[in-house]
Amino acid sequence: MTEQTPTIKQVISDYIDMVAQARSEKTARTYQNGLSVFASVLDVNGIDPFKAGIEQLPEDSITWFTAALKDYAPATERLYLTAATNFFEFLVSDNILEINLPRIRMLVRQRARKPGIRLPQFPTFEIEKVLDYAERLNTKPAEGEEERLRNYRDRAFLLLLADSGLRVHEACNLRRGDINWDSGQALVIGKGNREAVARFSTRSLKALSEYLRMRATVDGISGKELLSLPLFARHDRGAGKKIKPISTVTGRNIVKERVTEALGPDAVGRITPHSFRHFFVTKVLKASGNLKLAQELARHKNIAVTQRYAHLMDEELDQGYRAIFEKE
């Protein structure tokens, strides 16, 4: 007597039991829901999962499943497709069925909806509070020269990020000689190792000038040409009296520390160095409505990247419209 082949439904149940033992309850429930839908799709396409043996499961069933998931939310679609793909991998790993796994993965990639690229949401009013706090750092009491220099440096650093759209590594790599004080511009090495021109606001130039003036004595005894010195320097015991550039880690820590001081620890993580770049692009778009101008100032190679910020503005327009026309 030959051993009876298990049905598709039996193998799915065995797989769910295995997932329940190895993964969280929530994951097991998600997989169970996803594979229940998968079984329903098989039934609709003429394969009764309660009667059909596992050897009757075709590879093309993943295509039927992908098509059926178009009526679900994108996030649910991705979760359920992951469950089905992992089920096929289980069949292969346990020698239950011979399946062309690369083909399964290719079919999923070709037919699944691509996840939308979301911009990090940043609270504009909170960034404005941080900038307002930063502008007053030069009046903050300091214990010693190093702390006073850090206050001036961090003030200039934050204002520069917000008013120039510089990426954190671009700001950290600037040298004094990179700035043209007459034109308010600087030559930066941007993304992809491309040279580009960044423009500085009057307030950021003023903050930079005051910071460098405070640093004059230290710069003067460094023995190096002033134009070769870093624009933003370390002011800690490790640096001593040497003029060492800040790293991108230091740049991130500056943002973290000053955000904490201005808004409290709960705001850390919501506002990152890149949040100031998003703030910059959005501000340009709001003020000008000119997508091409925003692209050039942000130095986006592809205007499609800049257009994402326009979508954020559309949401604000929707809110404004409802506030005007849907008042009770």
N, C-alpha and C positions, 0 to 999 in steps of 0.2 A: 504494500500500500504506500503510495507516494504521499509525501507531506504536502498538505494544502497550502497554497500561496496566500499570504495575508492580503487582506484588502487594502486599498489606498487609505481608507478611513482608519483602519487598525494601525497602520504604520504612522499616520499623522498623530494618533493618540499616543503611541509609544514615544514619538519624538517630543511631544508636548510634556510628557512625564519626565523625560530626560532634562528638558529645559527648566522645568520647575525645580528639579533637584540642584541644578548648577547655577541658576540665575535668580534674580529677585522675583518676588510675587508679581510685581507690576509688569516685568518683562514677559513672564510666562503668560500672563493674562493677555498681553498685547499679541504675542505669538499665537495664542489660541484663537483670538478674534480674527487675526489675519488669515490663518489657515482654515478657519471656518468659512470665510468668504471664498478662499481658494477652492475649497470642496464644493461650494455652491456653483462656482464658475464651471467646474468640471461637469457637474450635473447638467447645467444649461447647455453645455457643448456635447451632450450625449454620453458622458462617462459617469455612471453612478458610483460614487466613491464607496458606498456601502456594499456593493456587489463586485465591482471590478477589482481584479488583482493588481498589485503594485506594478507588475510588469506591463500593465496597460496604460501606465502614466506616460504621456508623450512629452517630449521637451517643449513642443510648441504650446503646451498649456501655460507656460509663463507668459507667452504673448497674449493669450486670451485674458489672463489675470491682469496684466498691465492695462489692457484696454478697458476692462471692467472698473479699474480703480480711478479712471478719469472723473468719475462722479464723486469721488472722495476728496477731502482736503489734501493739499500737497504733502503736508507733514504725515498724515495718515498713510498716504500712498507710499511714501518712502519707508515707513515702519513695516507695512505689510509686505512690501517687496523684499525687504531685508529678511523677514521671517520666511518667505517662500524660497529665496535664494539659499538661505542657510539650511532649509529642509532638503533641498536638492544636494547640497554638500554632505549632509548627513547620510543620504542614500548611498552616495559614492564611498564615503569613509567607512561605512559599515558593510560595504559589499552587498548592499541590498539590490542595487540597480546600476547598470552601466549607463552613465550620462556624460555628455560632452559639456563639462562645466564652463570652459571658456565661451562656448556658444550661448549658454544660459546667461552669463554675465554680459555678453555683448548685446543680447536681445533686450535685457533690462536697460542697459545704457542707451540704446538707440530709441527706446519707446517711452521711457519714464520722463516725466516732466523735469526740467532742470530747475533746481532750487534757485529762487530769486536772490540776488545779491543785495543784502541790506546794509545800509550805512549805519554805523554806530549812532544810536540816538544820544544826543547830547543836550543837556538843559541849558539853553542860551542864557537865561536869567542868572543861573548859577555861575557860568563862566564870567558874566559881567560883574558879579559880586567878587569873584577871585581877582579880576583885573582891577577893580576898585580898591581891593585890599593891597594888591601889588603896588599900585601907584603910591601908596602911603608907607611902603617898606623903608624908604629912606629916612623916615621920621621915627622909626621904631627904635626904642632903646636897645643898645647893644653892649654886651660885656666883652670889651676888647676889640682890637682892630680887625681881627679875622672875621668876627661875627658881623661887624659893620660892613665889611667888604662883601660878605655873602648877601646881606640885605640889599645892597645896591646892585650886586650882580643878578640876584634872583628877580628883582624888580625889572631890570632891563631884559632879562631872558624871557620872562612871561609876556611882557608887552610886545617883544619882538615876534614871538610865536603867533600871537593873536593878530598882529597888524601886518605881517609879511606872508603868512601861510607857509613858513619854512617847516620842513620836517625836522624832527628833533636831532637827527644825526647831522643834518645840514647846518643847523645852528651851532651845534657843538664843534664842528670842524672849521668854523670861520676863523680867519686870521685878521688882525687889525688892518693889514694892508689890503684886504678884500673889499673894504668899504670905500666908496667914493662919497665923501661927506658933502660935496657940493651938489651932486645929483641925487643923493639919498638912495643910492643903489649899491648892490654888492654882487659880485660874480660868485656863484655857488656851483658845486659839483652835485647835481641832483641824482634822481633815480636813473639807473642804467648808465651811470658814470658820464652823464651828459652835462655839459656846461650850460648854465642858464643865468638870467639876471633876476634878482629878487629886489623888490622895492620896499623901502622902509618909510614908515610914517614919521611925522615931526616929533610925536611924543616918544616913539621908540628910539629915535636918534638922540633926543635930549637925555633920555634915561641912560643910553649907552655912553654918551659924552660925560655925564656926571659920574658914572661908574669908573670909566677910564681915568678920569681926573683924580678920583679917590685912590686909584691904583698907581698913580704916577711915580711915587717914590719907589715902590717895589719893582715896577717895570724898569726904572732908571738904573737900578743896581744889578739888574739881571745880566748885563754885559752883552745882551743880544740886540739886534736891530729891532726897533719898535714895531715896524711893519710886519715882522716875521712872528711876532708873539700872538698867542691865541686871543681871540676876542673875549671869550669867557674862560676864566682861569679858576683853578682850585684854590681854595683858601682854607686849608686845614693843616694839621700838624704833619701829616704825611708829605705834603708838598713843601713844607718849610718856607724858605725864602725864594724857592725856585718858582718860575712861572710855568706851570703845567696845565695843559688844556683839560677841560672837563670831558668826561666820557658820556656816551649816551645813557649809561646807567645813572650817572650823576644828574643828567638832564631830567630823566624820569623821576628821580628822587626829589629834585627841586619842585617839580609839579606836585608830587605826592605830599610833600611837607607843607607847601603853601596852601594847597587845597584843604588839607586838614586844619590848618590854622584859620582859614577864612570861612570854612563851611562845617567843619567837624569831620570826624573819622568816617561817618556813613557815606560821605561823598567820594571817598577814595575808591577808584575803580570806575565810577561813573564819568569822571573827568580824567583823561589821560593826556599826554603831550599831543597826540593826534587830534584830540577834541578841539584844540585851538586852531588847527588847520581846517577842520570842518566849519568851525565858527567863522573863520576868515572867508571861505568860499561862499557860505550862506549870506554873509554880510554884503559881499560884493554883488551877489545876485539880487538881494533885496533892494539895494540902493540903486542899481543900474538897470536891472532886468535884462542885462546883456550877457547871454550865454557865452559868446565868443570871448568877451572881455574876461569873464570869470575863468574860462579855460586857460587863457594866456597868463593871467596873473597867478593862477594856481600851478601853472606849468604841467597841466594834464596833457599827455600825448594824444589821448583819444577823447573827443568831446563827449562820448557816451558816458564817461566817468563823471564829467561835470553835470550832465543831464540828470543824474541821480539826485543831485541837490535840488534841482527844479521840482522833482517829485515831492521832496520834503516841503517845499514852498506851497505846492498844490494842496497839501494837507492843511496848511495854515490858512490858505484861501478858503477852503471848505469850512473850516471852523469860523472864520470871519463872516462868511455868507450866512451860516446858520444863526450866528449871534444877531445878525441884522434882520433877517427875514422870518425867523422862526421863534420870535419872542411870543410868549403867551400873553 
